[in-house]
Amino acid sequence: MAMDAVEIERLIREGLPDAKVTIEDLRGDGDHYAAHVVSAAFEGKTRVQQHQMVYQALQGRMGGQLHALALQTAVPES
C-alpha cells in the first residue's frame, strides 16, 4: 500500500515540529517522492544524521509503504 504526500508530510512534521516540508510525487504513482526538509534540529548534524532523523520520523515506513524517497535536508538560513 502506497503512502500519499500528505501522510509523509504529516509524519515528518510530527517528528520534526519546526520543519518546513515540501513533498513532490516524482512519477505521479504515489510510490516515488522527493522531500525537501528544513529544520533547526539539523544544526550541527551530518547529512547522514539529518536523513536518519527524517527516516525515524517516518516510523519504519521507508522501504515498505514508502518505496522511494529522494531526500534533501537543510538548516534554516539565518
Backbone as CSV, one residue per row, in Angstrom:
resi,resn,N_x,N_y,N_z,CA_x,CA_y,CA_z,C_x,C_y,C_z
1,MET,0.838,-1.181,0.000,0.000,0.000,0.000,0.883,1.244,0.000
2,ALA,0.693,2.110,-0.957,1.489,3.323,-1.095,1.033,4.386,-0.093
3,MET,1.931,5.332,0.156,1.609,6.477,1.011,1.349,7.685,0.127
4,ASP,0.544,8.605,0.617,0.368,9.834,-0.139,1.224,10.946,0.477
5,ALA,1.399,12.010,-0.284,2.279,13.107,0.124,1.832,13.743,1.437
6,VAL,0.532,13.825,1.647,0.009,14.435,2.871,0.436,13.636,4.097
7,GLU,0.384,12.326,3.996,0.788,11.449,5.110,2.288,11.564,5.374
8,ILE,3.092,11.604,4.337,4.543,11.747,4.501,4.843,13.061,5.207
9,GLU,4.228,14.132,4.740,4.453,15.444,5.350,4.008,15.451,6.807
10,ARG,2.871,14.861,7.102,2.351,14.819,8.470,3.331,14.116,9.412
11,LEU,3.839,12.976,8.981,4.768,12.219,9.816,6.059,12.994,10.068
12,ILE,6.576,13.629,9.025,7.814,14.401,9.189,7.580,15.571,10.140
13,ARG,6.448,16.255,9.994,6.149,17.396,10.874,5.924,16.954,12.317
14,GLU,5.381,15.777,12.521,5.209,15.259,13.883,6.569,14.967,14.508
15,GLY,7.483,14.419,13.719,8.808,14.081,14.231,9.739,15.278,14.354
16,LEU,9.535,16.279,13.497,10.351,17.496,13.481,9.388,18.691,13.422
17,PRO,8.817,19.082,14.565,7.730,20.063,14.577,8.038,21.414,13.930
18,ASP,9.303,21.827,13.917,9.632,23.132,13.323,9.906,23.043,11.822
19,ALA,9.858,21.850,11.276,10.289,21.624,9.891,9.400,22.303,8.864
20,LYS,10.055,22.813,7.833,9.374,23.235,6.617,9.559,22.075,5.651
21,VAL,8.460,21.527,5.182,8.497,20.298,4.384,7.838,20.539,3.030
22,THR,8.541,20.139,1.974,7.986,20.169,0.624,8.079,18.763,0.061
23,ILE,6.960,18.230,-0.388,6.915,16.874,-0.941,6.495,16.958,-2.404
24,GLU,7.175,16.197,-3.249,6.827,16.134,-4.670,6.694,14.672,-5.075
25,ASP,5.587,14.342,-5.727,5.383,12.998,-6.271,6.090,12.963,-7.629
26,LEU,7.217,12.269,-7.697,8.083,12.325,-8.867,7.493,11.682,-10.114
27,ARG,6.697,10.649,-9.939,6.161,9.930,-11.097,4.644,9.941,-11.178
28,GLY,4.013,10.530,-10.178,2.559,10.529,-10.157,1.963,9.184,-9.805
29,ASP,2.800,8.289,-9.258,2.338,6.936,-8.953,2.147,6.676,-7.462
30,GLY,2.439,7.689,-6.620,2.296,7.503,-5.180,3.351,6.608,-4.574
31,ASP,4.393,6.286,-5.322,5.460,5.412,-4.828,6.831,6.075,-4.806
32,HIS,7.020,7.115,-5.587,8.331,7.751,-5.724,8.210,9.234,-5.418
33,TYR,8.787,9.644,-4.297,8.665,11.012,-3.843,10.033,11.667,-3.677
34,ALA,10.013,12.990,-3.692,11.165,13.791,-3.296,10.697,14.655,-2.135
35,ALA,11.539,14.785,-1.127,11.207,15.619,0.033,12.347,16.585,0.296
36,HIS,11.982,17.825,0.564,12.948,18.828,0.993,12.517,19.231,2.395
37,VAL,13.405,19.016,3.369,13.070,19.252,4.766,14.083,20.224,5.351
38,VAL,13.583,21.332,5.902,14.429,22.338,6.538,14.037,22.403,8.006
39,SER,15.026,22.194,8.903,14.736,22.185,10.334,15.947,22.646,11.123
40,ALA,15.692,23.439,12.155,16.764,23.858,13.059,17.324,22.656,13.830
41,ALA,16.553,21.587,13.938,17.014,20.381,14.633,18.206,19.744,13.935
42,PHE,18.429,20.104,12.677,19.558,19.553,11.923,20.880,20.257,12.230
43,GLU,20.817,21.361,12.947,22.014,22.149,13.261,23.075,21.261,13.912
44,GLY,24.297,21.294,13.365,25.422,20.537,13.916,25.427,19.060,13.572
45,LYS,24.444,18.611,12.812,24.352,17.195,12.430,24.947,17.004,11.033
46,THR,25.501,15.823,10.805,25.969,15.486,9.467,24.752,15.235,8.584
47,ARG,24.971,15.225,7.282,23.879,14.962,6.335,23.262,13.590,6.623
48,VAL,24.099,12.605,6.925,23.589,11.256,7.237,22.709,11.303,8.485
49,GLN,23.145,12.000,9.516,22.345,12.107,10.739,21.022,12.822,10.470
50,GLN,21.049,13.851,9.625,19.825,14.563,9.266,18.843,13.622,8.574
51,HIS,19.346,12.850,7.636,18.480,11.903,6.916,17.935,10.842,7.872
52,GLN,18.765,10.382,8.795,18.311,9.398,9.776,17.170,9.958,10.622
53,MET,17.244,11.248,10.942,16.177,11.894,11.719,14.862,11.885,10.944
54,VAL,14.939,12.136,9.648,13.729,12.113,8.820,13.199,10.686,8.721
55,TYR,14.081,9.713,8.489,13.636,8.322,8.406,12.999,7.877,9.717
56,GLN,13.554,8.324,10.836,12.974,7.986,12.136,11.565,8.575,12.252
57,ALA,11.387,9.794,11.758,10.062,10.423,11.788,9.047,9.637,10.953
58,LEU,9.522,8.940,9.937,8.635,8.147,9.076,8.231,6.816,9.710
59,GLN,8.724,6.557,10.897,8.291,5.439,11.737,8.326,4.082,11.048
60,GLY,9.416,3.788,10.367,9.590,2.468,9.777,8.865,2.234,8.463
61,ARG,8.254,3.256,7.903,7.510,3.072,6.652,8.411,3.090,5.417
62,MET,9.631,3.599,5.564,10.557,3.654,4.436,10.924,2.239,4.009
63,GLY,10.794,1.946,2.732,11.093,0.618,2.213,9.894,-0.317,2.234
64,GLY,8.840,0.095,2.924,7.613,-0.695,2.960,6.516,0.059,2.243
65,GLN,5.733,0.803,3.039,4.667,1.625,2.453,5.240,2.719,1.562
66,LEU,6.415,3.207,1.917,7.068,4.257,1.146,8.236,3.638,0.399
67,HIS,8.068,3.499,-0.906,9.040,2.773,-1.719,10.326,3.550,-1.959
68,ALA,10.225,4.810,-2.390,11.420,5.586,-2.727,11.234,7.035,-2.312
69,LEU,12.258,7.587,-1.651,12.217,8.973,-1.215,13.568,9.620,-1.481
70,ALA,13.597,10.551,-2.428,14.800,11.347,-2.675,14.759,12.471,-1.646
71,LEU,15.733,12.493,-0.755,15.678,13.367,0.406,16.755,14.437,0.362
72,GLN,16.343,15.680,0.568,17.258,16.800,0.743,16.934,17.434,2.076
73,THR,17.971,17.680,2.891,17.769,18.304,4.189,18.648,19.545,4.280
74,ALA,18.217,20.474,5.127,18.974,21.701,5.321,18.617,22.337,6.660
75,VAL,19.518,23.205,7.106,19.295,24.025,8.298,18.753,25.371,7.792
76,PRO,17.805,25.981,8.510,17.287,27.269,8.062,18.416,28.313,7.943
77,GLU,18.280,29.168,6.955,19.260,30.235,6.781,18.993,31.319,7.824
78,SER,20.069,31.898,8.322,19.933,32.942,9.352,19.525,34.260,8.756
